[in-house]
Amino acid sequence: MASNRPQQRFRALIYSSTNSQTIPSLQELSLRALAKRGFFAVEAGQDDEWVVKAIRNNSPSCGDILTEAEWLLLEVVHGNQAVAEEMIKANPLLLLESASVIDYAGRVIEGTALQIALGAEDVRYHDNEECMAEMIQRYLSQLPNGEEVMAAQIKMQFPDGWEVQEAERAKRDSDMLRNVIEAIRQSQTNDEAESSIQAFRDYLEVENKGEDVVFKTGKHFNIQLLVEAFKLYDAFGGWDGRQNNLFWRNVIGYIQRFLPACYAQAFCQGVLYIVEGGEKLNRSLTFRFDRFDNAFVFFPLDSDPSFRLGFDCAMGAPNGSFRILPPARLATTYVKQKTSTLREFTQRLDNNHAKTQCVVM
């Protein structure tokens, strides 16, 4: 698709569905373009003209904002499965293209649609569920040599030695978490722990969004860091003490700023309803109960400047609200199953590819 086509034409060619709910407005497309460039918090009530001007101020021309492949990858990394599928239906060959996009957390992610879905662990929890990776797999398998293409993409995302690098990152994460916990434990006031909390925040920022940091392989985020933090919430004794609340809002909340979209969607929905209620992921970033007239969402970050994740609050109740109730057990169960699904997904395709090679030989 030529990059200089008007936005309306571009939208008409990509989104072929007649369901208006899956066809974003010009403003929504514009906001997503801003999101790709790292502009996540845009004031509500701005009209299309204002948004388009904002885009033009941040790119050479309005037509050069995104290629068709980049649009798809942005939908994938933002967890917009229905829209991503409509684009794939219209042009399955987009699944062969690789590009860089920026996720809600501000990470630069590079890869194909399948690679990005796998890196975010956007895989099913229930056996009868189809999440982003499974959906992409279904369409890739219909392409010529689809199984071989999938195996090659998986190998690029999880090359030899990736688990060693993941283990090293997990150890760094855990060490930094325990350092800030000890600082909070020894503090007599919140101010005394502020420098250690800021060091932890700076560490997460550099690890995820530092200069020249591009996620091309492995997982985009160490979700075990959040699970570990949930488990350590009671380290200070008591449930609603100063130290507990400080750790909850400023440490756990800040970790949550780096969640991939699919995990944020699960916490908004309520992990309880997925794990114990059998619900499939509904792909909403609006909190199930504490909706504030449907105006408060997990992403984009800091949508409400007075209620900022990692500064004023954290989200952890298993029923999709902001009540302070760390879901350590439910989060552990949910993450463990998704990790297992990811392993089975990659091993199954690797095995299929190996069998195909043997037949050819």
N, C-alpha and C positions, 0 to 999 in steps of 0.2 A: 504494500500500500504506500502510495506516495506521501511523504511527510508533510507536504504543503497543502493538503486538502483541508477544507473548512471542517470545524469540529462537528457540525451537524451531519455532514456527509460521512465523516469518519465514524460517527456513532451509528448511523443507519447501516453501514456496511458490516460493522462488527456485531451489533446486536440484532439478530434476525428474528427473535421471538416477537410474537404479537402481544405477549403478556406485558402490559405497561408496567407491572410491578418489577420486572427484571430489566427494564430499560431506564438507565439513569438519566436525569435531567442534565442540561448543559452545566448547571451550577455544581451538581454532584461530580460530574466528570472533571470540572475545573478544580474542585477541592481535592480530588484524588491526584491530580497533577501536582498541586501544591504539596500534597503529602509525600509524593515521590521525591520532592526536592527538600523535604525536611520541615515544611511549614504545616504543622499539625493542628495548631490551635487557631482557628479562624472565627471571628466573632459572628454570632448568629444574627440573621436579619440583613446581611449584606446581599445586594442584588447581583444578578449575573454580570452586569457590566463592570461592577467593582472587582469581582473575582477574576474576570478575564484580564482586566488591567493589571491585577496582581501577578498573573501568570506572565504577561508580556514583560513585566519588569524583572522577571527572574529567568527568562529564556530568550534566545535570539529572536524567535517569532512564535506566534501562537501555534502555528502548524508544526513546529519542531519539538513539541513537548514530549510526546511519546510515540514510539512505533506501535504497531498492532501487537507484536510479541510482548513489548513492555507492558502494555495494558493488561494482557492476560496474566503476566507474572505479578503485577501489582494486585490483581484480584485474588490470585492464589496466596500471596504472602499476607494479605489482609483477611483471609478466611472467607471470602465471598464466593462460596462454592456454586451457588445457583448461577450467578453471572459468569463465572469462569466456565461453567459447562456450556452455557449458551455460546460463548466465544469459540470453544473447542468444536462444538457442533458445526458452526459456520465455517471453521477452517482448522481441521485436525492437524494440519502440517505445522501449526504454531507450536505443537508439542516437541518439535525437533529443534526449536530455536532457543538460544541461551542469551541472557542479557542481565543487567544489574538493575535492581530496584531497592528502595528503602522501605523497611517495614515500619509499623507503628512505633516501635521502640527507638527508631532512628538508626538501626543497623543497616549497613550496605550488604545486600544479599545478591549473590551471582549464581546463575545456573539455569537449567530448564525448569519447566513447570513441575515435573516430577521431582527433580532434585530439591527444589524449594519446598515442596510439600513434605518430603521426607525429612529435610533439615529442620523443619518446624514441628516434626512429629505429628503432622496432621493426618493421622491414621485412625481407624475405627476403634471404639471401645467394645461395642457389642458385635457378636458374630453376624447378626443380620443387619448391620449398619454399613453404609458406604460413605466414607469421608473423602477428603480431597485426594489423597494418594490413590485410594481404590477407584475413584471416579476417573482419574487420569489414566490409571492402568487399563481400565476398560476400553478407553478410546485408543490408547497406544497399541493395544493388542490387535486392533483392527487394521493397523497400518502394515504395509509390506515389511517383513522382518521385524515386526513389532516386539517380539520377545527378546530378540538380540539387541534392539535399541534400548529397551528397558534395562536389560542387564548391564549394558555399557554405561548408561546414565547412573545406575545405582553404584557401579564401580567408581565412577568419577566422584560421586558424593561421599562414598565410604571407601576410600583407597586403603591399601595396606598401611598399617600403622596409625589409622585414625583413632582407634580406641586408646592407644597410648597417650595421644595428645589430649583426648577427652579426660583421661584419668589425671593427667597433670593439671588441667584446668580445674577439675573438681577439687583437687587438693588445695590449689591456691584459693579457690572460692571458700572452702571450709575453713582454712586457716584465717582468712580475713573475717569470716563470720564469727569465729570464736574469739578473735582479738577484740571486736567491737562488743561482744557479749561481756567479756571480762572488764572492759572499760565501763560499761553501763553498771555492772555489778559493783564496781568499786566507787562509783560516783555517789556524791551526796546531793548533788543538784543536777538538773538537766544540762546546765551550761558546762559542767565539768566533763561531760561525755561528748560534747558537741564536736570537738576536734577529731575524736575517733570515729564518730558517725560520719563526719565529712570525709575522712580518709576512706571509709568503706564506700561511700557514694562515688568518690573520685575513682576508686578502683574499678567499680562496675562500669563507669562511664568509659574509662580507658580500655577495658577488656572488650567492651561491646561496640564502642564508637570512636576508638582512638584513631589517630592519624594513620592512614594506610591500612586500617583494619577492614578487610572484606571477607565475608563468610562464603567460601566456595566449597568447603567440605565439612563433613561431620554435622553435628547438631548446632542449631543457631543459639541455643540457650541451655545451660545446665539446670534443668528443672529440679534436680535433686537438691539444689541449694535452697529452694523455697520449701521443699518437704522437710529438710533438716531444720530450717528456721522455725517452721510450725512446731516441730517436735521439741525445740529448745525454748519455746515461749514460756514454759513454766520454770525456767532455770532460776528465776529470781524469787520464787515462792509467791504465793498469793495470785489472785486473778486480776485485780483492778488496781494494782499498786503503781506508783510513779515509774519504777523501772520497767515493769511489764508494758505499760502504755507507751513509754518512750521507745522500747524495742519494737513494739507492734507497729506504731505509726511510722517511725523513721527508718527502721531497718527492714522489717518484713514488707512494709508498703513500698519502699524503694526497690526492693528485689522485684516486686510485682510490676514495676514500670517496664521491665525487660521481657515480660512474658510474650511468646509468640501469640498471634491472634487466636488460634484455635484453643489454647489454654485459657486465655482471657474469656473467651466465649463460654467455656465450660464453667468457670467460676461465676460468671454472671448468671448463667442458667441455674446454677446450684449443683455441685458435684453430688450431693445427696440424691437428687432426682435422677441422675444418670447412673450412679453406682447401685443404689438400692431401689430406685423407682423404675428402672428400665428405659428411661427416656433416651432418645437419640439426640445428638448435638443439634440445637436449633439455630445456631449461627448468629445469635443476637449479642451485641455488646452493651445492651441496656440491662441494668440489674433487675432481677426478677421481681423483687418487692420494693426496694428503696428507689423508686423510679423518679421521684421528684417531678411529677407531671411529665414523665418520659423525656426529661431534658438532660438527665445525668447518665453518662455512659462511661465505660472503662477506657476506651480509646475513641477519639484522639486524647492524648494525655492533657491534663490541665484544662479540660473544657470548661470547668468551673474554677476560676482562680482562687476562690475562697475555700475550696475543698479538694486539695491536691494530694494525689496518691504519693506516699512516701514523705509527706510533710505534715499533713493534717489527718491522714487516715490510712488504713490498709483495708483490704477486702479479703475475708476468709471464711465467713459463715458458710456452712455447707448448703444452705437453702437459698443462696443467691442474694444476700443482703450485706449490709455493712456492720451488723451486730458483731461484737468482739467474741468470736467463737472459733478458734483455729481448728480447721478440719484436718488434723494430722492423720487420723486413721483413714478418712475418706480420700484425702489427697494421695496418701501412700498407695492405696488400692488402685486409684485411677491411673496414677503415673506408672505403676508397675505393669498394669495391663497394657497400656499404650506402648510402653517400651518393649514388652513381649510381642505385641502385634507388629511393631516395626521390625523386630528381629526376624519374625516368621515371614513377613512380607519380603524382605530382602533375601533371605535364605531360599525361599521358594522360587523366586525369579532366578537366582543364581543357579539353583539346581536344574531348573528348566532349561536355562541357557547351556549348561554343561551337557545335558542330555541331547540337546539339538546339535551341539558340536560333534558329539560322538556319532550320531546318525550320519551327519555330513561326511565325517572322516571314513 
